[in-house]
Amino acid sequence: MDTKEICAKADELQHDDKWREAYDVLKEFKDSEDAEIMWRLIRSYYRVGKFLTAGKAEKMCMAETGNATVERAVSKYPDHFEVRKVSLLNNFSKCVELRRLLGIVNGHNRQDCTSS
C-alpha cells in the first residue's frame, strides 16, 4: 500500500469510530517519516490509549509512544497544520491529566477551595 491508500483506509476506519482497527493499520508504519501517516498515528495513539485501553500499563505505553511520535513529527514538520493540531490535542490532554492528578480545578488546588 502507498501512503495515500494507508491514509484513506485509516480515515475510513476512524470516521466509522473503528479506532483500534485504524491503529492496527497505522502501527505497521510507526517508523514512517511521512507527515500524513504520522499525524493519523498520533491521533490513533491518543484515541486508543485514552478511550479503548483498559490497563494502566498499556495506557502509559500508548501515551509515551504517542508523545515520542509527536516530538518527532513536530521537529520534522513544524508548520504542518494537522501535525500541529494533533500535537496541541496531545499537549492539552497531558495538561488536563496533570491537573487532575494534582487535584487542580479552575486554577486552584481543591484543598484550597474547600478550606475557605
N, C-alpha and C positions, 0 to 999 in steps of 0.2 A: 504494500500500500504506500502511496505517496502522501505527502503532508496534507494535501487538500482532501484526500479520502479519509485520512485519520481524523482530521478536524471535523469533517462532515458527519462521520459516524459518532464521534464524541458529542457533537452539538445535538444530534438527533436523540441520543440516549439521555443527555442532560435535560433537554426540552421535555422529554417524557418522564422526568423525575426518576430515571434509572441511573442514579449517581454511581452506585457500586459498579455497574456494568461499564459505564463511561470510564471510571477509574481503571478498570481491568484492561480496557483498550489502550488507555494512555500510559499506564505504568510500564508497558513494554518499551516506551520511548523516553523513560525518565532521564536519560543522559543526553537527550536531544538538546541542541543549542538553537532550535527554531523557536522564535518568539510565539508563533501561533500555537504550537504544541505546549510550550512552557506555561502560558497563562491559563490554558484549559486544564493542564495538570495541576497547577496551583489551586484553581477553583475546585477541582475534584478532591484534592487533599483536604481542603477546608470543609467541604460539604460532607464527605465520607467520615472524616475524623470527628467532626462536631455532632453530626446527626445520626450516623449509621454504625458507629463503632461503640460497642458496649464496654470493653475492657479499658481500664485506665492506661495500661502499658501500650496498647495498640493506639489509643487516642494520642498519647505522648509521642509515639513513633511517627504518626501521621503529621502531627504538629511540627515536630523537629524537621522532618523531611520536607514538608511544605515550606517552612521558614528558610531552609537552605536553598530550595529552588527559587524562592522569592529573591533572596540575595543575589543568586547567580543571574536571574533574569533581569533584575533592575540594574545590575552592574553592566550587563551586556546591552540592554535595551532601555536606557534611562528615559527616552522620550516616547516609547511605545504606549499608546493610550490604554489598551487592555492590560498590559503588564503593570502599569502604574495603578490602574483601578483595582486589580486583584491584590496588589501589594498593600494598598490602603485598607481594603477589607481585612486582609490578614493582620495588619497592624492594629486596626480598630478592635478586632476580635481579641488580640493579645491584651490590649489595654482594658477592655471590659472584663476579661477573665482576671487580670491582675487586680483590678478594683474590687471584684467580687471576693477574691482570696484575702485581700487586705481589709475587707469589711467597709469599703468606702462607698457611700451613696450620695449623689449630688455634690461631690466635692468635699464631703465631711465624713469623718470616721463615725461609724454607727454608735460607738460608745459615747462619743462626744454629744451626739444628737439626743441620746436618751438620758444623759446626765443633767440636762438643764431644766 
